Amino acid sequence: EYNQRCNYTKAFSLALDMISRKAATKKQIKEKITKSGYDEEIVTMVCDELKSMGYLDDVEYAREFAKDMISYKKQGKTKIIMELKNRGVSQDDIREALLDMDFCEEDSISEHLSKKFSHLDLTDMKTKEKAIRYLLYRGFSPSDATEGIARFIREQREE
């Protein structure tokens, strides 16, 4: 009993230390505590306590993560979803977090193209394919990438 309580306190402290540095998902917390040698019961108790205190919320984590990926890295929806899955956020939590999210992928694609491809001829097939691969890697759909490139070419001609 005393040993169990002591282990719980140490595991809880470890988890708090982890989330005080940066936000984490339930999966990431579980992995950290488990890797430190605590059993499943302790891990579950710590996660439940953190959740009840409001420190562990995968929907909120996903929402903030997506905002950062959109605002700072200009990533597409596909990439954001993939990254959240890799971090252990459930499909339902991802769906809920992204429900009211504003994905203006048109602007992000334009920004990527002007940074990386403004000095190149995007009507050249090889360059266009390179631009498409570049955009796909950043999580944009093939159709959004193709449309974005066409729009970018039109805008360049108008200037």
N, CA, C and O of each residue as an XYZ file, in Angstrom:
636
protein
N       0.832     -1.198      0.000
C       0.000      0.000      0.000
C       0.872      1.257      0.000
O       0.696      2.147     -0.832
N       1.816      1.315      0.946
C       2.703      2.486      1.011
C       3.551      2.577     -0.258
O       3.726      3.657     -0.821
N       4.073      1.432     -0.701
C       4.911      1.366     -1.894
C       4.128      1.811     -3.132
O       4.648      2.535     -3.981
N       2.885      1.374     -3.220
C       2.005      1.732     -4.341
C       1.783      3.245     -4.372
O       1.855      3.873     -5.429
N       1.511      3.823     -3.188
C       1.271      5.259     -3.094
C       2.542      6.040     -3.442
O       2.480      7.081     -4.096
N       3.664      5.540     -3.009
C       4.959      6.165     -3.282
C       5.245      6.138     -4.797
O       5.674      7.133     -5.380
N       4.999      4.985     -5.406
C       5.194      4.854     -6.853
C       4.260      5.785     -7.620
O       4.652      6.404     -8.609
N       3.021      5.871     -7.148
C       2.052      6.757     -7.794
C       2.544      8.202     -7.738
O       2.504      8.915     -8.741
N       3.004      8.628     -6.574
C       3.482      9.999     -6.392
C       4.662     10.294     -7.313
O       4.718     11.358     -7.930
N       5.595      9.362     -7.406
C       6.760      9.546     -8.276
C       6.337      9.606     -9.751
O       6.822     10.442    -10.514
N       5.432      8.711    -10.133
C       4.966      8.667    -11.524
C       4.181      9.936    -11.864
O       4.325     10.487    -12.956
N       3.365     10.388    -10.939
C       2.579     11.600    -11.141
C       3.507     12.810    -11.300
O       3.298     13.669    -12.156
N       4.521     12.847    -10.460
C       5.502     13.930    -10.523
C       6.238     13.921    -11.858
O       6.491     14.975    -12.442
N       6.577     12.741    -12.332
C       7.246     12.583    -13.627
C       6.361     13.112    -14.759
O       6.828     13.826    -15.647
N       5.091     12.753    -14.710
C       4.140     13.190    -15.736
C       3.949     14.707    -15.691
O       3.928     15.363    -16.732
N       3.811     15.259    -14.495
C       3.655     16.716    -14.359
C       4.887     17.443    -14.884
O       4.778     18.472    -15.551
N       6.042     16.903    -14.578
C       7.286     17.496    -15.060
C       7.297     17.514    -16.586
O       7.701     18.498    -17.206
N       6.849     16.412    -17.177
C       6.825     16.303    -18.631
C       5.876     17.338    -19.254
O       6.250     18.040    -20.193
N       4.659     17.426    -18.732
C       3.693     18.343    -19.346
C       3.917     19.799    -18.952
O       3.343     20.703    -19.559
N       4.747     20.028    -17.943
C       5.055     21.423    -17.601
C       5.996     22.028    -18.636
O       6.039     23.247    -18.804
N       6.750     21.175    -19.330
C       7.672     21.651    -20.366
C       6.975     21.855    -21.695
O       7.206     22.851    -22.381
N       6.109     20.896    -22.063
C       5.336     21.051    -23.298
C       4.128     20.128    -23.259
O       4.132     19.099    -22.584
N       3.102     20.514    -23.992
C       1.865     19.730    -24.020
C       2.156     18.327    -24.530
O       3.053     18.124    -25.349
N       1.391     17.367    -24.040
C       1.585     15.979    -24.449
C       0.243     15.283    -24.565
O      -0.748     15.697    -23.963
N       0.232     14.213    -25.355
C      -0.982     13.409    -25.489
C      -0.986     12.327    -24.418
O       0.021     12.075    -23.758
N      -2.133     11.703    -24.266
C      -2.252     10.612    -23.299
C      -1.263      9.500    -23.631
O      -0.630      8.933    -22.740
N      -1.136      9.194    -24.918
C      -0.206      8.141    -25.343
C       1.230      8.490    -24.959
O       1.967      7.631    -24.474
N       1.630      9.740    -25.170
C       2.993     10.155    -24.850
C       3.266     10.062    -23.345
O       4.344      9.636    -22.930
N       2.295     10.460    -22.542
C       2.433     10.366    -21.075
C       2.550      8.901    -20.661
O       3.418      8.533    -19.869
N       1.656      8.070    -21.214
C       1.681      6.637    -20.889
C       3.033      6.025    -21.221
O       3.601      5.286    -20.418
N       3.546      6.336    -22.408
C       4.831      5.777    -22.826
C       5.958      6.196    -21.892
O       6.810      5.384    -21.533
N       5.959      7.460    -21.501
C       7.008      7.994    -20.628
C       6.986      7.302    -19.266
O       8.028      6.884    -18.759
N       5.805      7.183    -18.681
C       5.694      6.570    -17.347
C       6.023      5.079    -17.417
O       6.722      4.550    -16.552
N       5.517      4.409    -18.448
C       5.773      2.975    -18.611
C       7.267      2.722    -18.805
O       7.831      1.798    -18.220
N       7.896      3.552    -19.629
C       9.329      3.416    -19.892
C      10.152      3.606    -18.620
O      11.256      3.076    -18.498
N       9.604      4.365    -17.678
C      10.291      4.595    -16.409
C      10.074      3.457    -15.421
O      10.561      3.506    -14.292
N       9.340      2.433    -15.849
C       9.217      1.220    -15.042
C       7.979      1.108    -14.171
O       7.917      0.232    -13.308
N       7.006      1.959    -14.371
C       5.787      1.875    -13.571
C       4.781      0.956    -14.234
O       4.701      0.885    -15.460
N       4.000      0.240    -13.398
C       3.052     -0.730    -13.950
C       1.794     -0.046    -14.505
O       1.558      1.143    -14.292
N       1.006     -0.841    -15.217
C      -0.181     -0.355    -15.929
C      -1.181      0.330    -14.999
O      -1.804      1.324    -15.372
N      -1.332     -0.207    -13.789
C      -2.288      0.363    -12.830
C      -1.894      1.800    -12.449
O      -2.737      2.697    -12.419
N      -0.613      2.000    -12.162
C      -0.102      3.326    -11.816
C      -0.284      4.286    -12.998
O      -0.724      5.423    -12.830
N       0.064      3.804    -14.190
C      -0.049      4.613    -15.414
C      -1.487      5.087    -15.599
O      -1.728      6.264    -15.865
N      -2.430      4.180    -15.458
C      -3.851      4.509    -15.613
C      -4.303      5.517    -14.556
O      -5.020      6.471    -14.861
N      -3.877      5.296    -13.316
C      -4.258      6.211    -12.232
C      -3.729      7.624    -12.494
O      -4.445      8.607    -12.303
N      -2.474      7.715    -12.934
C      -1.867      9.021    -13.204
C      -2.607      9.727    -14.346
O      -2.939     10.908    -14.247
N      -2.859      8.985    -15.429
C      -3.561      9.576    -16.580
C      -4.968     10.031    -16.199
O      -5.406     11.107    -16.607
N      -5.666      9.226    -15.427
C      -7.017      9.589    -14.984
C      -6.998     10.867    -14.134
O      -7.846     11.746    -14.288
N      -6.015     10.947    -13.239
C      -5.902     12.123    -12.371
C      -5.575     13.376    -13.186
O      -6.166     14.434    -12.972
N      -4.636     13.248    -14.115
C      -4.268     14.388    -14.960
C      -5.460     14.858    -15.794
O      -5.669     16.055    -15.991
N      -6.233     13.889    -16.276
C      -7.410     14.226    -17.081
C      -8.452     14.954    -16.228
O      -9.031     15.952    -16.657
N      -8.681     14.444    -15.023
C      -9.688     15.069    -14.152
C      -9.263     16.476    -13.721
O     -10.112     17.316    -13.421
N      -7.956     16.734    -13.690
C      -7.440     18.059    -13.327
C      -7.411     19.001    -14.534
O      -7.162     20.198    -14.388
N      -7.666     18.454    -15.720
C      -7.675     19.276    -16.921
C      -6.312     19.434    -17.580
O      -6.149     20.257    -18.481
N      -5.327     18.646    -17.136
C      -3.986     18.743    -17.707
C      -3.784     17.832    -18.910
O      -2.812     17.980    -19.650
N      -4.684     16.910    -19.101
C      -4.536     15.929    -20.174
C      -5.823     15.901    -20.991
O      -6.829     15.322    -20.580
N      -5.765     16.536    -22.150
C      -6.942     16.647    -23.014
C      -6.481     16.541    -24.465
O      -5.980     17.509    -25.037
N      -6.653     15.364    -25.054
C      -6.166     15.118    -26.413
C      -6.871     15.984    -27.456
O      -6.265     16.339    -28.467
N      -8.130     16.327    -27.232
C      -8.852     17.183    -28.185
C      -8.222     18.577    -28.188
O      -7.959     19.147    -29.248
N      -7.987     19.112    -27.008
C      -7.375     20.435    -26.900
C      -5.943     20.410    -27.444
O      -5.509     21.348    -28.114
N      -5.222     19.334    -27.150
C      -3.862     19.179    -27.685
C      -3.904     19.224    -29.213
O      -3.129     19.940    -29.846
N      -4.821     18.448    -29.791
C      -4.946     18.374    -31.251
C      -5.309     19.739    -31.835
O      -4.786     20.131    -32.878
N      -6.193     20.451    -31.172
C      -6.619     21.768    -31.640
C      -5.430     22.744    -31.670
O      -5.208     23.431    -32.667
N      -4.681     22.792    -30.578
C      -3.520     23.693    -30.492
C      -2.426     23.292    -31.475
O      -1.803     24.140    -32.115
N      -2.205     21.989    -31.580
C      -1.195     21.472    -32.509
C      -1.545     21.872    -33.946
O      -0.686     22.332    -34.699
N      -2.810     21.690    -34.312
C      -3.265     22.027    -35.666
C      -3.117     23.524    -35.924
O      -2.669     23.925    -36.998
N      -3.492     24.357    -34.943
C      -3.348     25.808    -35.104
C      -1.894     26.180    -35.381
O      -1.608     26.990    -36.263
N      -0.985     25.584    -34.623
C       0.440     25.866    -34.825
C       0.919     25.406    -36.197
O       1.665     26.116    -36.870
N       0.492     24.221    -36.605
C       0.912     23.680    -37.900
C       0.377     24.535    -39.049
O       1.042     24.690    -40.074
N      -0.817     25.082    -38.878
C      -1.409     25.934    -39.917
C      -0.728     27.310    -39.910
O      -0.319     27.813    -40.956
N      -0.616     27.901    -38.734
C      -0.093     29.267    -38.627
C       1.393     29.387    -38.927
O       1.809     30.267    -39.680
N       2.188     28.507    -38.343
C       3.634     28.671    -38.429
C       4.291     27.852    -39.524
O       5.215     28.320    -40.190
N       3.815     26.634    -39.709
C       4.460     25.775    -40.701
C       3.691     25.688    -42.004
O       4.174     25.119    -42.983
N       2.483     26.258    -42.014
C       1.646     26.278    -43.224
C       1.423     24.873    -43.785
O       1.489     24.663    -44.997
N       1.160     23.914    -42.893
C       0.955     22.531    -43.304
C      -0.492     22.298    -43.726
O      -1.402     23.013    -43.309
N      -0.680     21.281    -44.562
C      -2.013     20.905    -45.012
C      -2.694     19.971    -44.022
O      -2.066     19.425    -43.115
N      -3.979     19.806    -44.221
C      -4.814     19.008    -43.319
C      -4.331     17.554    -43.220
O      -4.309     16.980    -42.132
N      -3.950     16.969    -44.343
C      -3.511     15.569    -44.359
C      -2.299     15.368    -43.463
O      -2.244     14.409    -42.692
N      -1.338     16.262    -43.562
C      -0.114     16.169    -42.760
C      -0.433     16.336    -41.281
O       0.127     15.633    -40.440
N      -1.320     17.250    -40.966
C      -1.696     17.493    -39.573
C      -2.354     16.255    -38.979
O      -2.030     15.851    -37.863
N      -3.269     15.658    -39.717
C      -3.953     14.446    -39.243
C      -2.949     13.321    -39.024
O      -3.003     12.623    -38.012
N      -2.036     13.147    -39.971
C      -1.023     12.095    -39.857
C      -0.143     12.313    -38.620
O       0.140     11.370    -37.881
N       0.281     13.544    -38.403
C       1.125     13.856    -37.244
C       0.385     13.595    -35.926
O       0.967     13.079    -34.971
N      -0.888     13.953    -35.885
C      -1.675     13.721    -34.668
C      -1.853     12.229    -34.412
O      -1.778     11.787    -33.265
N      -2.087     11.454    -35.456
C      -2.199      9.993    -35.300
C      -0.897      9.424    -34.760
O      -0.906      8.557    -33.886
N       0.227      9.915    -35.283
C       1.538      9.453    -34.811
C       1.762      9.774    -33.340
O       2.511      9.078    -32.654
N       1.121     10.815    -32.864
C       1.255     11.200    -31.462
C       0.235     10.489    -30.574
O       0.199     10.709    -29.363
N      -0.586      9.642    -31.177
C      -1.509      8.825    -30.407
C      -2.873      9.431    -30.169
O      -3.615      8.954    -29.311
N      -3.221     10.467    -30.905
C      -4.550     11.069    -30.751
C      -5.541     10.227    -31.546
O      -5.290      9.887    -32.703
N      -6.656      9.896    -30.926
C      -7.649      9.034    -31.572
C      -8.335      9.753    -32.733
O      -8.372     10.982    -32.790
N      -8.874      8.961    -33.650
C      -9.575      9.499    -34.820
C     -10.726     10.418    -34.392
O     -10.937     11.476    -34.985
N     -11.465     10.005    -33.363
C     -12.594     10.811    -32.871
C     -12.128     12.152    -32.308
O     -12.741     13.188    -32.566
N     -11.033     12.126    -31.536
C     -10.503     13.363    -30.962
C      -9.983     14.293    -32.060
O     -10.148     15.511    -31.984
N      -9.358     13.711    -33.076
C      -8.863     14.510    -34.206
C     -10.039     15.170    -34.916
O     -10.016     16.368    -35.199
N     -11.071     14.371    -35.202
C     -12.255     14.879    -35.894
C     -12.879     16.029    -35.107
O     -13.220     17.065    -35.678
N     -13.024     15.844    -33.802
C     -13.632     16.886    -32.965
C     -12.767     18.148    -32.938
O     -13.290     19.261    -32.999
N     -11.460     17.977    -32.847
C     -10.554     19.121    -32.774
C     -10.550     19.928    -34.068
O     -10.456     21.155    -34.040
N     -10.653     19.238    -35.200
C     -10.546     19.915    -36.493
C     -11.892     20.384    -37.039
O     -11.954     21.015    -38.095
N     -12.961     20.076    -36.322
C     -14.316     20.383    -36.768
C     -14.504     21.848    -37.150
O     -14.982     22.153    -38.243
N     -14.129     22.742    -36.255
C     -14.357     24.161    -36.519
C     -13.076     24.885    -36.939
O     -12.990     26.111    -36.878
N     -12.094     24.106    -37.363
C     -10.803     24.668    -37.764
C     -10.901     25.240    -39.177
O     -11.500     24.635    -40.066
N     -10.314     26.393    -39.365
C     -10.344     27.044    -40.671
C      -9.066     26.721    -41.438
O      -7.996     27.249    -41.136
N      -9.195     25.853    -42.426
C      -8.056     25.485    -43.251
C      -8.093     26.299    -44.529
O      -8.810     25.955    -45.469
N      -7.326     27.375    -44.569
C      -7.249     28.166    -45.791
C      -5.999     27.679    -46.529
O      -4.957     28.334    -46.541
N      -6.146     26.511    -47.140
C      -4.995     25.876    -47.768
C      -4.526     26.659    -48.991
O      -3.362     26.575    -49.382
N      -5.430     27.411    -49.583
C      -5.089     28.227    -50.745
C      -3.955     29.201    -50.394
O      -2.978     29.318    -51.134
N      -4.097     29.891    -49.267
C      -3.075     30.847    -48.832
C      -1.766     30.148    -48.490
O      -0.688     30.625    -48.847
N      -1.863     29.015    -47.795
C      -0.656     28.277    -47.414
C       0.100     27.793    -48.641
O       1.326     27.883    -48.694
N      -0.625     27.284    -49.622
C       0.004     26.795    -50.858
C       0.697     27.961    -51.563
O       1.838     27.828    -52.004
N       0.017     29.090    -51.669
C       0.609     30.275    -52.308
C       1.893     30.689    -51.601
O       2.895     31.011    -52.239
N       1.845     30.676    -50.273
C       3.017     31.067    -49.493
C       4.197     30.118    -49.745
O       5.330     30.558    -49.938
N       3.911     28.814    -49.740
C       4.965     27.818    -50.017
C       5.553     28.034    -51.410
O       6.771     28.029    -51.586
N       4.681     28.223    -52.390
C       5.153     28.375    -53.769
C       5.963     29.652    -53.950
O       6.980     29.645    -54.644
N       5.527     30.742    -53.337
C       6.279     31.981    -53.521
C       7.638     31.925    -52.811
O       8.605     32.533    -53.269
N       7.705     31.200    -51.700
C       8.984     31.062    -51.003
C       9.964     30.199    -51.784
O      11.140     30.538    -51.917
N       9.470     29.090    -52.294
C      10.350     28.057    -52.849
C      10.440     28.074    -54.381
O      11.470     27.695    -54.939
N       9.387     28.505    -55.057
C       9.335     28.335    -56.511
C       9.115     29.617    -57.310
O       8.927     29.550    -58.525
N       9.133     30.779    -56.665
C       8.825     32.026    -57.382
C       9.830     32.339    -58.486
O       9.477     32.965    -59.486
N      11.060     31.915    -58.314
C      12.098     32.196    -59.303
C      12.186     31.121    -60.396
O      13.002     31.221    -61.313
N      11.336     30.094    -60.284
C      11.365     28.986    -61.248
C      10.156     29.038    -62.177
O       9.151     29.688    -61.887
N      10.279     28.351    -63.278
C       9.194     28.297    -64.260
C       8.299     27.095    -63.947
O       8.655     25.951    -64.233
N       7.152     27.366    -63.365
C       6.245     26.285    -62.979
C       5.464     25.708    -64.165
O       4.722     24.739    -64.004
N       5.627     26.290    -65.336
C       4.989     25.688    -66.515
C       5.855     24.548    -67.050
O       5.382     23.716    -67.825
N       7.123     24.510    -66.637
C       8.008     23.404    -66.986
C       7.549     22.164    -66.219
O       7.361     22.217    -65.004
N       7.369     21.045    -66.933
C       6.784     19.842    -66.330
C       7.591     19.318    -65.134
O       7.012     18.960    -64.108
N       8.917     19.274    -65.261
C       9.755     18.763    -64.162
C       9.637     19.643    -62.923
O       9.537     19.145    -61.802
N       9.650     20.929    -63.133
C       9.533     21.877    -62.019
C       8.153     21.770    -61.378
O       8.021     21.803    -60.154
N       7.138     21.644    -62.211
C       5.765     21.513    -61.711
C       5.630     20.239    -60.873
O       5.024     20.264    -59.802
N       6.191     19.131    -61.354
C       6.137     17.872    -60.603
C       6.873     17.990    -59.271
O       6.432     17.456    -58.253
N       7.990     18.690    -59.296
C       8.752     18.915    -58.060
C       7.910     19.725    -57.074
O       7.890     19.423    -55.881
N       7.223     20.743    -57.563
C       6.366     21.584    -56.719
C       5.203     20.769    -56.147
O       4.834     20.925    -54.983
N       4.640     19.908    -56.974
C       3.535     19.056    -56.501
C       4.027     18.136    -55.389
O       3.374     18.019    -54.352
N       5.169     17.483    -55.591
C       5.741     16.603    -54.555
C       6.000     17.385    -53.270
O       5.725     16.907    -52.169
N       6.530     18.582    -53.427
C       6.820     19.458    -52.290
C       5.538     19.736    -51.494
O       5.538     19.667    -50.265
N       4.464     20.047    -52.192
C       3.187     20.354    -51.540
C       2.534     19.109    -50.939
O       1.951     19.167    -49.856
N       2.635     17.987    -51.647
C       2.061     16.740    -51.119
C       2.741     16.360    -49.806
O       2.085     15.927    -48.859
N       4.052     16.526    -49.761
C       4.812     16.201    -48.546
C       4.347     17.061    -47.368
O       4.411     16.626    -46.218
N       3.892     18.251    -47.647
C       3.434     19.155    -46.603
C       1.956     18.989    -46.274
O       1.378     19.787    -45.536
N       1.350     17.939    -46.833
C       0.004     17.573    -46.407
C      -1.142     18.132    -47.223
O      -2.286     18.124    -46.771
N      -0.854     18.616    -48.412
C      -1.935     19.108    -49.262
C      -2.378     18.001    -50.200
O      -1.569     17.165    -50.603
N      -3.650     17.988    -50.548
C      -4.175     16.959    -51.448
C      -3.644     17.211    -52.857
O      -3.292     18.340    -53.198
N      -3.587     16.157    -53.675
C      -3.118     16.339    -55.055
C      -3.923     17.398    -55.818
O      -3.359     18.202    -56.560
N      -5.242     17.388    -55.627
C      -6.070     18.366    -56.353
C      -5.799     19.787    -55.864
O      -5.727     20.712    -56.673
N      -5.645     19.978    -54.531
C      -5.330     21.312    -53.996
C      -3.971     21.790    -54.494
O      -3.801     22.962    -54.829
N      -3.004     20.871    -54.540
C      -1.658     21.223    -55.009
C      -1.702     21.658    -56.469
O      -1.127     22.683    -56.835
N      -2.387     20.876    -57.302
C      -2.476     21.180    -58.734
C      -3.198     22.504    -58.968
O      -2.745     23.339    -59.751
N      -4.328     22.689    -58.279
C      -5.082     23.935    -58.409
C      -4.267     25.126    -57.912
O      -4.287     26.202    -58.510
N      -3.551     24.916    -56.811
C      -2.726     25.982    -56.239
C      -1.625     26.415    -57.186
O      -1.335     27.605    -57.311
N      -1.012     25.445    -57.854
C       0.048     25.762    -58.820
C      -0.539     26.520    -60.012
O       0.039     27.508    -60.465
N      -1.669     26.066    -60.511
C      -2.323     26.753    -61.639
C      -2.666     28.196    -61.262
O      -2.446     29.120    -62.045
N      -3.205     28.376    -60.055
C      -3.553     29.707    -59.563
C      -2.296     30.574    -59.444
O      -2.302     31.749    -59.808
N      -1.226     29.977    -58.933
C       0.041     30.695    -58.754
C       0.606     31.151    -60.108
O       1.098     32.272    -60.238
N       0.527     30.274    -61.107
C       1.006     30.618    -62.453
C       0.182     31.777    -63.024
O       0.731     32.715    -63.603
N      -1.154     31.698    -62.851
C      -2.031     32.788    -63.334
C      -1.679     34.111    -62.666
O      -1.591     35.147    -63.324
N      -1.477     34.065    -61.344
C      -1.152     35.287    -60.595
C       0.185     35.863    -61.048
O       0.339     37.080    -61.151
N       1.148     34.989    -61.317
C       2.465     35.461    -61.783
C       2.356     36.152    -63.137
O       3.029     37.151    -63.390
N       1.510     35.615    -63.999
C       1.334     36.197    -65.342
C       0.659     37.556    -65.272
O       0.919     38.440    -66.087
N      -0.229     37.707    -64.264
C      -0.966     38.963    -64.125
C      -0.081     40.102    -63.618
O      -0.381     41.275    -63.842
N       0.998     39.755    -62.943
C       1.878     40.782    -62.372
C       2.684     41.503    -63.422
O       3.468     42.393    -63.095
